[in-house]
Amino acid sequence: MKSDEEQLQADGGEDTFDQEDDVEEEVAGEENNEEDDPAIIVRRAIVRALKQRVYSDGPPVEITDEDIADLPNMASTQEAATCLDAIDENIQLVEMRADAQRRAERLRYLEQAHRAPRCEHIKFNGEKCGSPAIRGQRCCYFHTEAYADAIALPLIEDQSSLQLAFRRLTQQLLCNQIDPMRARVVLQVLEATALLVAKEASSLPAP
């Protein structure tokens, strides 16, 4: 298995990384010095350059089944280092392809959402909702449900559905569609559910 990286010396590569760590530690220790010191600025620029990932224009060296079977027979650290570099490049390529695919799909979704008609609901402050409208409808999903008849409460899944549930309960009371005593029980259930929804939302990791 051959690679252009075979020209590098293993000891030299290790010295490079050691030097990079030493430079980074020295620069970190100089953070309290004057910011306009040219020497410190240059040293920090060198550290940033050393830490930048280098990409290859060509495909990585192919790792065959024979190469994998021959791994226990490697005779030198240089050969092992070259093999590790080739494996890392193959892994990096696979991961970057998957990441590019995810980002392309997200970009396509965002472009479609940007072209979609917008919800025409006007808020109390005079601004339009602006969320994508449901196909064939004038409003987004939330406001389409908000304008629907207040017969049944929605499934409580998040703050938006909880807000809609309170609104429908209020409509039912105003239209005499629910007994006040029953409405009180429903209100207590919604308040307890609101606490659970808030607790669940606070336990989720930040995006």
C-alpha positions as CSV (number, residue, x, y, z in Angstrom):
1,M,0.0,0.0,0.0
2,K,1.7,3.2,-1.2
3,S,0.9,6.8,-0.4
4,D,2.5,10.2,-1.0
5,E,2.6,10.5,2.8
6,E,5.3,7.8,2.9
7,Q,7.8,10.6,2.2
8,L,7.3,12.0,5.7
9,Q,9.4,10.7,8.5
10,A,7.6,9.3,11.6
11,D,9.9,11.0,14.0
12,G,9.7,14.3,12.2
13,G,5.9,14.1,12.3
14,E,5.9,13.4,16.0
15,D,8.3,16.3,16.6
16,T,5.9,18.6,14.6
17,F,3.0,17.8,16.9
18,D,5.2,18.2,20.0
19,Q,6.3,21.6,18.8
20,E,2.7,22.6,18.1
21,D,1.7,21.7,21.6
22,D,4.7,23.5,23.1
23,V,4.0,26.6,21.0
24,E,0.3,26.5,22.0
25,E,1.2,26.3,25.7
26,E,3.6,29.1,25.4
27,V,1.1,31.3,23.6
28,A,-1.6,30.5,26.2
29,G,0.8,31.6,28.9
30,E,1.3,34.9,27.1
31,E,-2.4,35.8,27.0
32,N,-1.9,38.3,29.9
33,N,0.8,40.2,28.0
34,E,0.1,43.2,25.9
35,E,-2.3,42.4,23.0
36,D,-0.4,44.6,20.5
37,D,3.0,42.7,20.9
38,P,3.9,41.7,17.3
39,A,5.7,38.6,18.5
40,I,2.6,37.3,20.3
41,I,0.4,38.0,17.4
42,V,2.7,36.1,15.0
43,R,2.9,33.1,17.4
44,R,-0.8,33.0,17.7
45,A,-1.2,33.1,13.9
46,I,1.3,30.2,13.7
47,V,-0.7,28.1,16.2
48,R,-4.0,28.7,14.3
49,A,-2.3,27.7,11.1
50,L,-1.0,24.5,12.6
51,K,-4.4,23.6,14.0
52,Q,-6.2,24.0,10.7
53,R,-7.3,20.8,9.0
54,V,-5.6,20.0,5.7
55,Y,-7.8,18.5,3.0
56,S,-6.7,16.5,0.0
57,D,-7.7,17.1,-3.6
58,G,-7.5,13.4,-4.6
59,P,-9.3,10.3,-3.3
60,P,-7.8,8.6,-0.2
61,V,-5.7,5.5,-0.5
62,E,-8.1,2.5,-0.8
63,I,-8.0,0.1,2.1
64,T,-8.6,-3.4,0.8
65,D,-9.4,-6.6,2.7
66,E,-5.8,-7.7,2.0
67,D,-4.5,-4.6,3.7
68,I,-6.7,-5.2,6.8
69,A,-5.6,-8.8,7.0
70,D,-1.9,-7.7,6.8
71,L,-2.2,-5.2,9.6
72,P,-0.6,-7.5,12.2
73,N,2.4,-7.9,9.9
74,M,3.5,-4.3,9.8
75,A,7.2,-4.0,10.2
76,S,7.7,-0.3,11.0
77,T,6.1,2.6,12.7
78,Q,6.2,4.6,9.4
79,E,4.2,1.9,7.7
80,A,1.7,1.9,10.6
81,A,1.5,5.7,10.6
82,T,0.8,5.7,6.8
83,C,-1.9,3.1,7.2
84,L,-3.5,5.1,10.0
85,D,-3.5,8.2,7.9
86,A,-5.1,6.4,5.0
87,I,-7.8,4.9,7.3
88,D,-8.5,8.3,8.9
89,E,-8.8,9.9,5.4
90,N,-11.3,7.2,4.4
91,I,-13.4,7.7,7.6
92,Q,-13.2,11.5,7.2
93,L,-14.5,11.2,3.6
94,V,-17.4,9.0,4.6
95,E,-18.4,11.3,7.4
96,M,-18.1,14.5,5.2
97,R,-20.2,12.9,2.5
98,A,-22.9,12.1,5.0
99,D,-22.7,15.6,6.5
100,A,-22.9,17.2,3.0
101,Q,-26.0,15.0,2.2
102,R,-27.7,16.2,5.4
103,R,-26.9,19.8,4.8
104,A,-28.1,19.6,1.2
105,E,-31.4,18.1,2.3
106,R,-31.8,20.8,4.9
107,L,-31.0,23.5,2.3
108,R,-33.6,22.1,-0.1
109,Y,-36.2,22.0,2.7
110,L,-35.4,25.6,3.7
111,E,-35.7,26.8,0.1
112,Q,-39.0,25.0,-0.3
113,A,-40.3,26.5,3.0
114,H,-39.1,30.0,1.9
115,R,-41.1,29.7,-1.4
116,A,-44.2,28.4,0.4
117,P,-47.2,30.8,0.9
118,R,-47.2,32.4,4.4
119,C,-49.8,32.3,7.1
120,E,-52.2,35.2,6.8
121,H,-53.1,35.4,10.5
122,I,-52.7,38.9,12.0
123,K,-51.4,39.0,15.5
124,F,-52.5,41.5,18.1
125,N,-49.4,43.6,17.5
126,G,-50.5,44.0,13.8
127,E,-47.8,41.7,12.4
128,K,-48.5,38.6,10.2
129,C,-47.7,35.2,11.6
130,G,-45.3,34.5,8.7
131,S,-45.1,30.7,9.2
132,P,-45.5,28.5,6.1
133,A,-49.2,28.0,5.4
134,I,-50.8,24.5,5.0
135,R,-51.1,23.6,1.3
136,G,-54.5,24.8,0.2
137,Q,-55.1,26.8,3.4
138,R,-54.7,30.4,4.3
139,C,-53.0,29.8,7.7
140,C,-50.3,27.6,9.2
141,Y,-51.2,24.4,11.1
142,F,-51.4,26.2,14.5
143,H,-53.7,29.0,13.4
144,T,-55.8,26.6,11.2
145,E,-56.4,24.6,14.4
146,A,-57.0,27.8,16.3
147,Y,-59.8,28.9,13.9
148,A,-61.4,25.4,14.0
149,D,-64.5,24.8,16.0
150,A,-63.8,24.4,19.8
151,I,-65.4,21.0,20.1
152,A,-62.4,18.8,21.1
153,L,-59.2,19.7,22.8
154,P,-56.0,18.9,20.9
155,L,-53.4,16.3,21.9
156,I,-51.1,18.0,24.3
157,E,-47.5,17.6,23.0
158,D,-45.8,21.0,23.6
159,Q,-46.4,24.6,24.5
160,S,-48.2,25.4,21.2
161,S,-50.7,22.6,21.6
162,L,-51.2,23.5,25.3
163,Q,-51.9,27.1,24.3
164,L,-54.4,25.9,21.8
165,A,-56.1,23.7,24.4
166,F,-56.5,26.7,26.8
167,R,-58.0,28.7,23.9
168,R,-60.5,26.1,23.0
169,L,-61.6,25.6,26.6
170,T,-62.2,29.4,26.8
171,Q,-64.2,29.2,23.6
172,Q,-66.3,26.4,25.0
173,L,-67.1,28.3,28.1
174,L,-68.0,31.5,26.2
175,C,-70.3,29.5,23.9
176,N,-71.9,27.5,26.8
177,Q,-70.6,24.3,25.2
178,I,-69.2,23.0,28.5
179,D,-70.5,23.0,32.1
180,P,-68.5,25.4,34.4
181,M,-67.8,22.6,36.9
182,R,-66.5,20.3,34.2
183,A,-64.4,23.2,32.7
184,R,-62.8,23.6,36.2
185,V,-61.7,20.0,36.2
186,V,-60.4,20.3,32.6
187,L,-58.5,23.5,33.6
188,Q,-56.9,21.7,36.5
189,V,-55.8,18.9,34.2
190,L,-54.4,21.4,31.7
191,E,-52.5,23.2,34.5
192,A,-50.9,19.9,35.6
193,T,-50.0,19.1,32.1
194,A,-48.4,22.5,31.6
195,L,-46.1,21.8,34.5
196,L,-45.1,18.4,32.9
197,V,-44.5,20.0,29.5
198,A,-42.4,22.8,31.0
199,K,-40.3,20.2,33.0
200,E,-39.8,18.0,29.9
201,A,-38.8,21.1,27.8
202,S,-36.2,22.1,30.5
203,S,-34.7,18.6,30.5
204,L,-34.1,18.6,26.7
205,P,-30.5,19.4,25.5
206,A,-29.9,22.8,24.0
207,P,-30.0,22.8,20.1
